[in-house]
Amino acid sequence: MATLYANGWVVTMDDADTEHTDGWVLVEGTAIASVGTGPEPVADERIDVGGAVVTPGLVNTHHHLYQTLTRARAQQADLFTWLRELYPVWAGIDADAEYAAARTGLAELALSGCTTVFDHHYVFPRGRPGIFEAEVEAARELGVRLVASRGSMDLGVSDGGLPPDELVEELDAVLAETERLHGAFHESGPGARVQLAVAPCSPFSVTGRLMEESAALARQLGLVLHTHLAETVEEEAYCRELYGCSPVEYLERLGWLADDVWCAHCVHLSDGEIARFAETGTGVAHCPTSNLRLGAGVAPVRALLDAGARVGLGVDGSASNERSDLFLEVKQALLVARGRGGGEAMTAREALRLGTRGGAEVLRRDDIGSLEPGKQADLAVWATDGLELGGADDPVAGLVFSGPHRVDRLMVGGEDIVRDGTLVRAAEADIARAHRAQARRFAA
């Protein structure tokens, strides 16, 4: 069946940054058949979007869905203080809590226009099976694409790390579980709905051996790699004291600066390290709201982009952002770039590109992120008749500057998962009710 979405301002995010101010998108099955303006192609169904802005679905490159259970804690803390307060709380997570948390976070993200979510989950308390599976179930229920990680921590506080000892795992168990999940869940090729990434947590919670062994296994299985990096000055001091080098230098020593790797945050990078990211193809998940919330600083995104590095956006955890809204991160990325580099440091369209095509490139997905023939039909439709866009002659820039917004319509593989600003496959009130019941278990 062919469906034509017509009468829209279509922002393709292709290589030429093509926009059709009176455009259409033809969807056949799960993919985009054609995009253009002028005479409309024949279709089985024509949907008039009423002058809405049509963009690729947003792509989230860093999140911690389980943290929806513990919002607004450690309100005046830096990263390490925040983690020390929350690690013991997160030790209580199980599959039921994860399912409720993931449904909430994924629903929030979908309503913000996000079609693909990378979730960095690294908390696996002993004797609590099914946590990874619960997250996958939630994503399948809501209809979003999920890149889920088998994260890990093996450097507990008794060995000089940050997490409590009850949350660390044995290296062999981590690797074996990663292999099992790869066989059970990972999909490859265009249109994949569930994929696996290998993601040891951070330099201050993981041994060098686990980093190296994880990279070897990921490359054997053809999986991508992810970790936190260079988020705070405290992390810099920790790495210099423990390893005698900066976090980036430590990562390169372990074989982790490569084009199958992307790192969250990367706030504190030298000019030379920015160049190394570009030279090696290492990607960056920019998480502006979380970085501001924890007082970590502002990542040098303009310099990374100018150097040719891959950069996408991340919401980061809902305990350091409190809102799973990727469109808000588009706006925040624009604002913090200008706060760091002046009014010309980033355009509205560059910020939107970070949240779409940039995120797809970071996740190594060439089937999403732009509206082009052959790409997956992951479309976000943004109404332009609201109060906040009145007077905006440029609705694309107006959309970014006035964000965040609830998406009017969202498609994943040609299927509506949000319609008229409402979830199609689940009831928002039911998700919220179940989530609050689970969150009470983690109340301070």
Secondary structure, 3 states (H helix, E strand, C coil): CEEEEEEEEEECCCCCCCEEEEEEEEEECCEEEEEEECCCCCCCEEEECCCCEEEECEEECCCCHHHHHHCCCCCCCCHHHHHHHHHHHHCCCCHHHHHHHHHHHHHHHHHCCEEEEEECCCCCCCCCCCHHHHHHHHHHHHCCEEEEEEEECCCCHHHCCCCCHHHCCCHHHHHHHHHHHHHHHCCCCCCCCEEEEEEECCCCCCCHHHHHHHHHHHHHHCCEEEEEECCCHHHHHHHHHHHCCCHHHHHHHCCCCCCCEEEEECCCCCHHHHHHHHHHCCEEEECHHHHHHCCCCCCCHHHHHHHCCCEEECCCCCCCCCCCCHHHHHHHHHHHHHHHHCCCCCCHHHHHHHHHHHHHHHCCCCCCCCCCCCCECCEEEECCCCHHHCCCCCHHHHHHHCCCCCCCEEEECCEEEEECCEECCCCHHHHHHHHHHHHHHHCC
